[in-house]
Amino acid sequence: MSRQLFCAGVLGVLSLSTLVSGCSNAVEPSAEAGATGTVELPLTAQSAGVQYRLAKARFTIQGKSSGFSRVITPAADLPVDQEVLPVGAYVIDLSDGWVLEAKGPADKAFNAIDATLVQNDLPFSIVKGQTIDVVFEFVSRGNPVKLNDGRVNVRISVSDCSAFDSYAAALAGHVVDCLGRIDQNSFLLNDSGYLVRNFAECTQAQGQTTGDEPLLDAIDGLLGLQYSTRDALPNGTNPLAYGQDCIAGRWAEWREQFDGSGTTECPDWKLSGIINEPNADAYQKLAGALPQLPAADTGRPPGVLSSLKINAAYALSFPDTAGTDQRCGTPGACAALCAGGFPSFVIASDQGSVTTDPVPWESNRNYSPDPFVPSYYHPMSYYGPLPGDLFGAAIRAEQKEPCSFYDDSAAQHVPGTLQPNCTVTPDGTKACVSVCVPTPIIQ
C-alpha cells in the first residue's frame, strides 16, 4: 500500500497570558501567577490544491506531576486550536475515533482517507521563554503538505512514499546487475510481511570490480530500511517508522496488479552503457553549482541535481523458451511492468531497451580517485520531499563523503557526512547502509 507520513505539530509557546480557551475541560494545578504558555494544535493544511483536515479529534492533556487534565475537542474546520497551560511537563493523547480527511480541487466535500497513527501519548513541556514542537505521525496516502501558518511557526507536514523512491530504484538496479533480470519471483513476503530476496547468490555481476560493495550486501542493506530498529539516526522522529509499508507494501500492491495483468515471463537485461558515470573532474566542477551550506529551503531543488544522475542503459530480450507474445507487449514495456514494484527505477523504455538513473549516493562502486571529495557534497536533502534522502550505499561512508542534511528545527540545509548505519534482521542478517549525519554532531 502506498503510504505517507502525516505530522500534526503541537507547539508550546510561552507567554504571560491569562487567556483560557472555552472548548476544554480543565483542572488547573497550582502555578506561579502568569507562568503560563500556549499550546497550539494545527488541524488543517493545504498543498498542491488539496485541503486536509483532522476531524473528530479528541485530545487529552495530562500533567505529569500534577492533577492537571484537559480534554480538547476542536471543530474539524478550525485552523488552530489554542490552549493556555501552566509551565510544567505534560503528555498529550489523541483518542481513537479521529478521521483524516482530504478535499481536492474537483471535490465538493471532504472525504476520509486511510491513515494510521504511528505513536501516541507524546510528552512535551511548557518552559518559560522557549518554544517546542510535539509531532503526531500518521501513515496515509497523499502529497507533501505543510500547514497554513497559525499564530506561530507550526505546521502539518506530509511525506509520502516517494521519499523511498531512490532506495527502491537502487534496490531494483542491484537486482538487475546481480541476476540479469527482475521479475515477480525476485522477492517474496515473509511471514511477518517483510520483503526478502528470493535468491541466494548473484548469477552475474555487471560492472562489479574488486573493491566494490558486494551486490548481495547492497541489496540486503536497502531491504534493511524496512526495519526501524537500528543504529541511532539523526532525527527527532524515526524516518523508517513506515519503511515496511513503503517497501514491502508497495511491492505487494504491485504484485497483486502484476498477477492480474496476464504477463508470466519477464525479459532478460544486459547492461549496454553508462552515461554520466562519476569522475573527479566532472564532479568538482558540478560542486560549484550546488547551494552553499547552510542554506534556507526555497521549495525548489537545485538545477544541478539532474546532472548528477548516473544513467544506465540496458538491452532487453526474452529467453528463447518464452516467446514474445506477452500481453505487456514489447520487451521494453514488459521490463517496465516487471520492475513496477520499485517505483522510479525505469525512467524511459522503447521496444528493446530501458534507461535508469540512480543517484550517485546509492552507487555501490568504489571509485578511485573518489570523485565526491573534497568540494562536492551529495545534495541528499534536496532530493524528493523534505527532509530528502537520508540513506546511501554503505560504501559511500568508507571515505565519509560529504552530504547535505535538512535541519527541520532551523528550516535549512546544513553540511553533513555519510556515516555507517546498520540493523540486524530477524534472520540474523546484518544490513548496512550509510546515513547523512549533520557535521556538528559527529564525534
C-alpha positions in Angstrom: 0.0 0.0 0.0 1.3 3.4 -0.9 1.8 5.4 2.3 2.7 8.8 3.6 3.7 10.3 6.9 1.3 12.9 8.3 2.7 15.1 11.1 0.4 17.2 13.2 2.6 19.7 15.1 1.7 20.7 18.6 3.6 23.8 19.6 4.1 25.0 23.1 4.7 28.8 23.2 5.5 30.7 26.4 3.6 33.8 27.1 2.4 36.0 30.0 -1.2 35.4 29.3 -4.4 34.7 31.2 -6.4 33.6 28.1 -8.3 30.3 28.7 -9.9 28.5 25.8 -13.6 27.8 26.1 -13.5 24.5 24.3 -11.9 22.3 27.0 -12.4 20.9 30.5 -9.6 21.7 32.9 -8.4 21.0 36.4 -5.6 23.6 36.9 -2.6 22.7 39.0 -1.2 25.4 41.3 1.3 27.6 39.4 3.1 30.9 39.8 0.7 33.7 38.6 1.3 34.5 35.0 3.7 31.5 34.4 1.7 30.0 31.5 2.2 29.1 27.9 0.0 28.5 24.9 -0.3 25.2 23.1 -1.5 25.4 19.5 -2.9 22.4 17.7 -2.9 23.0 13.9 -5.7 20.8 12.4 -5.9 21.9 8.7 -3.4 22.0 5.8 -3.3 22.7 2.1 -0.9 21.5 -0.6 -1.0 21.4 -4.4 -4.6 22.4 -4.3 -5.6 19.7 -1.9 -7.0 20.6 1.5 -6.6 18.4 4.6 -8.2 18.4 8.0 -8.2 16.2 11.1 -11.8 15.6 12.0 -13.4 14.1 15.2 -10.2 14.8 17.1 -10.3 14.4 20.9 -7.0 15.3 22.6 -6.3 14.8 26.3 -3.6 16.7 28.0 -2.4 15.3 31.4 0.1 16.9 33.8 3.0 14.5 34.6 3.4 15.6 38.2 0.1 17.3 39.0 -3.6 16.6 38.7 -3.9 18.7 35.6 -6.3 17.2 33.0 -7.8 18.9 29.9 -9.9 17.4 27.1 -9.9 19.3 23.8 -12.5 18.5 21.0 -11.9 21.2 18.4 -14.1 21.5 15.3 -12.7 19.9 12.1 -12.6 23.2 10.2 -10.8 25.1 13.0 -7.3 26.0 11.6 -5.6 26.3 15.0 -6.9 25.5 18.5 -5.1 27.5 21.3 -4.8 26.3 24.9 -3.1 28.2 27.7 -1.2 25.9 30.1 0.8 26.5 33.3 4.6 25.8 32.9 5.4 22.1 33.5 5.6 18.7 31.9 2.7 17.1 30.1 1.6 14.2 28.0 -0.9 14.6 25.1 -3.0 11.8 23.8 -5.2 11.6 20.6 -8.2 9.3 21.3 -9.5 6.7 18.9 -12.2 7.9 16.5 -10.2 10.7 14.7 -10.5 10.9 10.9 -8.1 12.3 8.4 -10.0 14.0 5.5 -8.9 15.5 2.2 -10.6 17.7 -0.4 -9.2 18.0 -3.9 -9.8 20.8 -6.4 -12.6 18.8 -8.1 -14.2 17.6 -4.9 -17.3 19.2 -3.5 -16.7 17.9 0.0 -14.1 16.4 2.3 -13.6 12.7 2.2 -12.0 10.4 4.7 -8.7 8.9 3.7 -6.9 5.8 5.1 -4.5 6.7 7.9 -2.8 5.1 10.8 -1.4 6.7 13.9 2.3 5.8 14.4 2.8 6.9 18.0 0.5 8.3 20.7 0.9 9.6 24.3 3.5 12.2 23.4 5.4 14.2 26.1 6.0 17.9 25.9 6.9 20.7 28.3 5.9 24.3 28.7 9.1 26.1 29.7 9.3 29.9 30.1 11.0 31.6 27.2 11.2 28.5 25.0 9.3 27.1 22.0 9.0 23.4 21.4 7.3 21.0 18.8 5.4 17.9 19.6 4.6 15.8 16.4 1.9 13.3 15.9 2.8 11.0 13.0 0.2 9.2 10.8 0.7 6.9 7.8 -1.6 7.6 4.9 -1.9 8.4 1.2 -1.4 11.8 -0.4 1.0 14.6 -1.4 3.5 16.7 0.6 1.6 19.1 2.8 2.6 22.0 5.0 0.1 23.6 7.5 -1.1 27.1 6.8 0.8 29.3 9.3 -1.0 29.8 12.6 -0.1 32.3 15.2 3.5 30.9 15.3 5.6 28.6 13.2 3.6 25.4 13.3 2.7 23.0 10.5 1.3 19.7 9.4 3.7 18.1 7.0 3.2 15.1 4.8 6.0 12.9 3.4 4.6 10.2 1.1 6.3 7.0 -0.1 8.1 8.9 -2.8 10.7 9.5 -0.1 11.6 5.9 -0.7 11.8 6.0 -4.5 15.5 6.4 -4.7 16.0 3.4 -2.4 13.6 1.4 -4.4 15.3 2.3 -7.7 18.7 1.4 -6.3 17.4 -1.9 -5.0 16.0 -2.8 -8.4 19.2 -1.8 -10.1 21.3 -4.0 -7.8 19.0 -7.0 -8.5 19.3 -6.5 -12.3 23.0 -6.3 -12.0 23.0 -9.4 -9.8 20.6 -11.6 -11.8 20.4 -10.1 -15.2 16.7 -9.8 -14.8 13.9 -8.7 -12.3 10.5 -10.3 -12.2 7.6 -11.3 -9.9 9.7 -14.1 -8.3 12.8 -12.0 -7.4 11.3 -11.3 -4.0 8.7 -12.6 -1.7 6.9 -11.6 1.6 7.9 -13.5 4.7 5.5 -14.5 7.4 5.9 -11.1 9.1 5.1 -9.2 5.9 8.7 -8.0 5.1 10.1 -8.1 1.6 13.0 -10.6 1.3 15.1 -11.7 -1.6 14.2 -15.0 -3.3 17.7 -15.8 -4.5 20.8 -16.9 -2.6 23.5 -15.7 -4.9 24.3 -13.5 -7.9 24.4 -15.2 -11.3 26.3 -12.3 -12.8 27.7 -9.0 -11.6 27.6 -6.4 -14.4 30.0 -3.6 -13.7 31.4 -5.2 -10.5 35.1 -4.7 -9.9 37.4 -5.6 -7.0 36.7 -3.3 -4.1 33.0 -2.6 -4.8 30.4 -3.3 -2.2 29.1 -6.8 -2.9 25.8 -6.7 -4.6 24.1 -9.1 -2.1 25.3 -6.8 0.8 24.0 -3.7 -1.1 20.6 -5.4 -1.7 20.3 -6.6 2.0 21.3 -3.1 3.2 18.4 -1.5 1.3 16.0 -4.2 2.4 17.1 -3.4 5.9 15.4 0.0 5.6 12.1 -1.8 6.4 13.3 -2.3 10.0 13.1 0.8 12.2 15.2 -0.9 15.0 18.8 0.0 14.0 21.7 2.2 14.9 20.8 5.7 16.2 19.5 8.1 13.5 20.0 11.9 13.4 16.3 12.7 13.6 13.8 13.7 16.3 11.4 11.1 14.8 12.1 7.8 13.2 12.1 8.2 9.3 11.8 4.5 8.9 8.6 4.1 11.0 6.7 3.4 7.8 9.6 1.7 5.9 7.8 -1.7 5.7 4.7 -0.1 4.2 6.7 1.8 1.6 9.0 -1.1 0.6 7.1 -4.3 1.2 3.7 -2.7 1.0 4.2 -1.1 -2.4 5.8 -4.3 -3.8 2.8 -6.3 -2.6 0.4 -3.9 -4.2 2.3 -4.1 -7.4 2.5 -7.9 -7.3 -1.3 -8.2 -7.0 -1.7 -6.0 -10.1 1.0 -7.8 -12.0 -0.6 -11.2 -11.3 -3.8 -9.9 -12.9 -2.0 -8.5 -16.0 -1.7 -11.8 -17.8 2.1 -11.4 -18.1 4.0 -14.5 -16.9 7.5 -14.1 -18.4 9.8 -11.1 -17.9 12.8 -10.2 -20.2 16.5 -10.5 -19.6 18.5 -7.3 -19.1 22.1 -6.7 -20.4 23.9 -3.5 -19.5 24.8 -1.7 -22.7 26.3 1.5 -21.3 26.6 4.1 -18.5 26.2 7.8 -19.1 27.4 10.4 -16.6 29.5 7.9 -14.6 31.1 9.9 -11.8 34.6 11.1 -12.3 36.6 13.6 -10.2 37.0 16.4 -12.8 33.2 16.5 -13.6 32.0 16.4 -10.0 34.4 19.0 -8.7 33.1 21.3 -11.5 29.5 20.4 -10.6 30.3 21.3 -7.0 30.3 25.0 -7.9 26.6 24.8 -8.9 25.5 23.3 -5.6 24.0 25.7 -3.0 26.4 26.9 -0.3 25.5 25.4 3.0 23.9 26.2 5.3 21.1 27.4 3.0 17.4 28.1 3.6 15.0 25.9 1.7 13.5 27.6 -1.4 11.0 24.8 -2.2 12.8 24.0 -5.5 15.6 21.5 -6.0 18.9 22.9 -7.4 19.1 22.7 -11.2 22.4 20.8 -11.0 20.6 17.8 -9.4 19.6 16.3 -12.8 23.2 16.4 -14.0 24.2 14.1 -11.1 22.1 11.2 -12.3 24.1 8.1 -13.4 22.1 6.9 -16.5 22.4 3.2 -17.2 21.1 1.8 -20.5 20.0 -1.9 -20.8 19.3 -4.0 -23.8 16.3 -6.4 -23.4 15.4 -9.8 -24.7 13.1 -12.6 -23.9 14.5 -16.1 -23.1 14.3 -18.4 -26.1 11.7 -20.6 -24.5 9.4 -17.7 -23.6 8.4 -16.3 -26.9 7.4 -12.7 -27.4 3.6 -12.9 -27.2 3.3 -11.4 -23.7 0.3 -9.3 -23.0 2.6 -6.5 -21.9 3.8 -6.1 -25.5 7.5 -5.3 -26.3 10.5 -6.2 -24.2 10.8 -2.6 -23.1 7.1 -2.4 -22.0 7.4 -5.7 -20.2 10.6 -4.7 -18.4 8.9 -1.6 -17.1 6.0 -3.7 -15.9 8.2 -6.3 -14.3 10.1 -3.7 -12.4 7.0 -1.9 -11.3 7.3 -3.0 -7.7 10.2 -0.5 -7.4 8.8 3.0 -8.5 11.1 5.4 -10.3 13.6 2.7 -11.4 12.8 2.7 -15.1 12.7 6.3 -16.4 12.4 5.5 -20.2 11.7 2.5 -22.3 11.3 1.7 -26.0 10.8 -1.6 -27.9 14.1 -3.3 -26.9 15.8 -1.2 -24.1 15.3 0.7 -20.9 17.1 3.5 -19.1 17.5 4.1 -15.4 19.0 7.0 -13.5 20.2 6.1 -10.0 21.6 8.9 -7.8 25.3 8.9 -7.0 25.0 8.3 -3.3 23.2 5.0 -4.0 26.1 3.7 -6.1 28.0 0.7 -4.7 31.1 1.4 -6.8 34.5 2.1 -5.3 35.7 4.9 -7.5 39.4 5.8 -7.5 40.1 8.6 -7.0 36.9 9.3 -5.1 35.0 11.9 -7.3 32.9 13.1 -4.3 35.6 14.8 -2.3 36.7 17.4 -1.4 34.5 20.2 -2.6 31.4 18.3 -3.8 28.7 17.1 -1.5 25.8 14.7 -2.1 22.7 17.0 -2.2 20.6 14.4 -0.5 18.3 16.7 1.5 17.3 18.3 -1.8 16.1 15.1 -3.4 12.4 14.4 -3.1 10.1 15.8 -0.3 11.7 17.2 2.8 13.8 16.0 4.5 15.0 14.4 1.3 17.2 11.3 1.2 18.9 10.3 4.4 20.4 7.0 3.3 23.0 6.0 0.7 25.1 2.9 -0.1 27.2 1.6 2.7 30.4 2.0 0.7 29.8 5.8 0.5 30.5 6.0 4.2 34.0 4.5 3.9 35.6 7.8 3.0 33.0 9.8 5.0 31.7 11.6 1.8 30.1 14.9 2.4 26.3 15.3 2.1 23.5 17.8 2.8 21.1 17.3 5.8 17.8 19.1 6.3 17.7 20.6 9.8 14.0 20.9 10.5 14.3 23.0 13.6 16.4 25.6 11.7 14.5 25.2 8.5 17.7 25.0 6.4 20.0 22.6 4.6 23.3 22.1 6.6 26.6 20.3 5.9 26.7 16.6 6.8 28.8 13.5 6.4 27.9 9.9 5.4 28.3 7.5 8.3 27.7 3.8 8.6 24.3 2.7 9.8 23.2 -0.9 10.4 20.4 -3.2 11.6 20.2 -6.9 12.2 17.2 -8.5 10.6 15.2 -11.2 12.4 17.0 -13.9 10.4 20.4 -12.6 11.7 21.5 -10.8 8.6 23.4 -7.6 9.2 22.1 -5.0 6.8 24.1 -1.8 6.4 23.7 1.5 4.6 25.2 4.9 5.1 23.3 7.8 6.7 23.8 11.5 6.3 24.6 13.0 9.8 24.8 16.7 10.3 28.5 17.6 10.7 28.3 19.4 14.1 27.2 16.3 16.0 29.9 13.9 14.6 32.1 12.7 17.4 
